[in-house]
Amino acid sequence: MSESRIRASYRRLAAVYDLAARLPFIARPRARLFDRAGIQPGQRVLLVGVGTGQDLAHLPAGTEVTGIDLSPAMLAPRSGPRRRCRCRWESSTRPRPGPPAGPPAAS
């Protein structure tokens, strides 16, 4: 699937993502994963695919969080757990470099 199709899918999903994330079969495993990670207050955390920030509810207050996501729509401001942590959000909207031009030169 192309990056533009992925972005479009998450743009549509952003409106209902928070509701779906609260379903027990999604929320319980997510909570267990963060509990097992043992993150402590004041630690720095990188959340790749942070989405709407649902994972922040599972982090202790004072955690320093950098969240990145492919979809700017998923990063749209929302109320809730973001206030508990020091957060910085990044959207991966910059073009990525293409594949190398050819095989590496022989040494």
N, C-alpha and C positions, 0 to 999 in steps of 0.2 A: 504494500500500500504506500502511496506517495506521501511525502510530508504534508502537502497541501490538503490531501484527503483526510489525513489524521487531524490536522488543525480544524477542518470543517466539522468533523465528527465531534470533537470536543467542544467546539463553539456551540453546537446544538445541545450537547449533553450538559453544558455548564448550568443551565437553568434548573435542572432536576437532580444534579449530582449530589447535592447535600442531602436531599431526601433519601436517595438510594443508599448513600453511605451510612445512614442510620439503621438500615435493615440489619437484624441480628446476624445473619449469615455473612455479612460484610464487616459489621462493627466489632463483633467479638474477636475474630482472628486478628484484626488490626490492633485492638487493645492488648491482646496477648503478646504480639510481636514487640510492641513498645515496652511492655512490662519486662520482657526478657532482655531487652537491650540495656536496661539498667541505667538510663541516662539520668544524670544528676543535675541539680540546679547550677547554673553558671557554665555548664559545658556548651561547646559549640557543636551544632548539628547541621548537616547539609541534607535537605529533603529534595531528592530528585523526583520530579513528577509530583510536586507539592499540590497541584490542583487547587481546590478552594480553601485549603488549609485545615481540612478535617483532622489531620494528624496532630495538630497543635494541641488539641484537647488531651492528648496522651503524654505530653511533655510537661515536666515540672515548671512552675513559674520561674522566670529568670533565665530560662534556656536561651542561648543566642542562636537564632535560626536563620539560615540562608536557604530560601526555597527557590527552585527553578522549575519551569514548566514550559512545554512547547507551545501551549495555548494561552495567549493573552486573556481570552474570555474566562478561563479557569482562574486566573489571577485577579479578576475584578474584585474590588473591595467588598468585603462582607463583614458583618459584625461577628462577634463570637470569640473563639479562642485566640485569635491573633493578639489580643490585648495582653495575654498572659506572658508573652515572650517578646524578646527584642528581635524583630523580624526584618528581613530584607528580601525582596522578591525580584527575580530576574525572569524575563521571558526570552526564550531562545529564538529570537526572530532574525538574528544575523545569519546571512548565508554561510553555510559550511563550506570549507574547501573541498574541491573535488578529489578524485583519486589521483595518485601520483601519475606523472606523465609517462613513466616507463619503468622498467626494472632498474634496481640500484646499480650503479657503476661497479664493475669488478675491481677489487683491491689488489 
